[in-house]
Each structure stands twice: as C-alpha cells, then as structure tokens.
C-alpha cells in the first residue's frame, strides 16, 4: 500500500468515525430550560424571596444562559433567573462578594473562566424562587 492510498484510507475512517459520533452529541444537547426542568424534577415552586442564607446554600449549579440554582438541604432548590442571563455558562466559576450572611436580589455575581480564571462578565441577581418536593400523600388506611 503506497502512502497516498494509506492516507485516503485513514481519512475515510476518520470521517466515518466523526459522522457516527455527531448524532449522539446532538441528541444529548438540552436547552437551558430543559436542563432546569430535569434538575428540578417534581419539585414545586414556592413564593419568591429576596435573600437566601449563604450557610444553607450547599451547592451551586449554573444552567447555561438560563439560571443559577442554589441547593439548600431538605431537597430545596433556590432558582435565580438573572435579568440578562446570556453570560451564564456552566463552564464558569461564580465569584460573589457579600457583605453579610445572605445572598440577595440585586447582588452582583462575577463569572470567571474555569480553565484560565479570567473574568468573563457579571450578572445581577433577581428574586430567588424556592422549589421544594411536594408533600407525600398518605395512603388511606385499610381496615
């Protein structure tokens, strides 16, 4: 097999592998709203609050161009939808400067690139909507 034939065969195999891989990644891409719905599961929204206690926020998830979700124990998630969420990217690190023990509406969150650490932008927070698990319905007693 000469070099030219080998190169063509290698290119054909590479192209075939790329074509096979593309539908899988395209199928798994969810919109930000779909990702948020999947994360919230069967939780139901409550009355929005202006602030959350930082001690309760154990985990933070960024939903691309959609929202920031703060986990707060007992299955409660606080969803914050900034007015201009276009800067939100799940590959960012949130840097929040607070003046107390709470994170509140109108606080500014800086976004930094996860790999290089460079500044990517800011988002201003809105109200936090708590999502909680629905109460369990007790089965009727059978005599």
C-alpha positions in Angstrom: 0.0 0.0 0.0 1.5 3.3 -1.0 1.4 6.5 1.1 -1.4 8.0 -0.9 -3.7 5.0 -0.5 -2.9 4.7 3.2 -3.7 8.4 3.7 -7.0 8.1 1.9 -8.0 5.1 3.9 -7.1 6.8 7.1 -9.1 9.9 6.2 -12.1 7.8 5.2 -12.0 6.0 8.6 -11.7 9.3 10.5 -14.5 10.9 8.6 -16.7 7.9 9.2 -16.0 8.0 12.9 -16.9 11.7 13.1 -20.1 11.1 11.2 -21.1 8.4 13.7 -20.3 10.5 16.7 -22.2 13.6 15.7 -25.8 12.4 16.2 -25.0 11.2 19.7 -23.8 14.6 20.9 -26.6 16.4 19.1 -29.2 14.2 20.7 -27.9 14.8 24.2 -27.9 18.7 23.9 -30.7 20.1 26.1 -31.7 23.7 26.1 -31.2 25.6 29.4 -34.9 25.3 30.2 -34.8 21.6 29.6 -31.8 21.2 31.8 -33.5 23.2 34.6 -36.7 21.1 34.3 -34.6 17.9 34.5 -32.7 19.2 37.6 -35.9 20.3 39.4 -37.7 17.1 38.8 -41.0 17.0 40.5 -40.3 20.0 42.8 -42.9 22.7 43.0 -42.3 26.4 43.1 -43.0 28.5 46.2 -43.2 32.2 46.9 -40.1 34.1 45.7 -37.8 35.5 48.4 -35.4 38.4 48.2 -32.5 36.8 50.0 -31.2 33.3 50.9 -28.9 32.4 53.8 -25.4 31.5 52.5 -25.0 28.9 55.2 -27.9 27.0 53.7 -26.6 27.1 50.1 -24.5 23.9 50.0 -24.1 23.6 46.2 -24.5 25.9 43.1 -25.3 24.9 39.6 -25.2 27.1 36.6 -27.7 26.4 33.9 -26.4 27.8 30.5 -28.0 31.1 29.6 -30.9 30.4 32.0 -30.4 30.4 35.8 -28.3 29.8 38.8 -29.6 27.1 41.1 -28.6 27.0 44.8 -29.2 23.8 46.7 -30.3 24.3 50.3 -30.8 21.0 52.0 -34.1 19.0 52.5 -34.4 18.8 48.7 -35.0 22.6 48.3 -33.5 24.4 45.4 -33.5 28.2 45.0 -33.6 29.2 41.4 -32.4 32.7 40.4 -33.0 33.9 36.9 -30.9 37.0 36.3 -32.4 39.7 34.0 -29.7 39.1 31.3 -28.6 35.5 31.7 -26.6 35.4 28.4 -23.3 35.5 30.4 -24.2 32.3 32.3 -22.1 29.3 31.2 -21.8 26.0 33.1 -18.0 26.2 32.5 -17.8 29.4 34.6 -16.9 29.8 38.3 -19.1 32.2 40.3 -17.4 34.8 42.4 -19.7 36.5 44.9 -18.7 39.3 47.2 -21.2 39.5 50.0 -21.4 42.0 52.9 -23.2 39.7 55.3 -24.5 36.2 55.7 -27.1 36.4 52.9 -27.1 36.5 49.1 -29.8 38.9 47.9 -31.6 40.3 45.0 -29.5 43.0 43.2 -26.2 41.4 44.4 -23.7 41.2 41.6 -22.0 37.8 40.7 -18.8 37.8 38.7 -18.2 35.0 36.2 -14.6 33.6 35.7 -13.4 31.1 33.2 -12.9 27.7 34.9 -9.7 26.8 33.0 -7.9 30.1 32.8 -9.5 32.0 35.6 -10.0 35.1 33.6 -13.0 37.4 34.0 -16.0 36.7 31.7 -18.7 39.1 32.9 -21.2 39.7 35.6 -24.9 39.0 36.3 -27.2 40.8 38.7 -29.4 38.5 40.8 -33.2 38.7 40.9 -35.6 37.1 43.5 -34.9 33.5 44.4 -37.8 31.1 43.8 -37.7 28.1 46.2 -38.6 24.7 44.7 -39.5 22.0 47.2 -40.5 18.4 47.0 -44.3 18.0 47.1 -45.7 16.7 50.4 -46.2 12.9 50.4 -49.8 11.8 50.2 -50.6 9.2 52.9 -52.4 6.2 51.6 -55.8 5.6 53.1 -55.9 3.1 55.9 -57.5 -0.2 55.1 -59.4 -2.0 57.7 
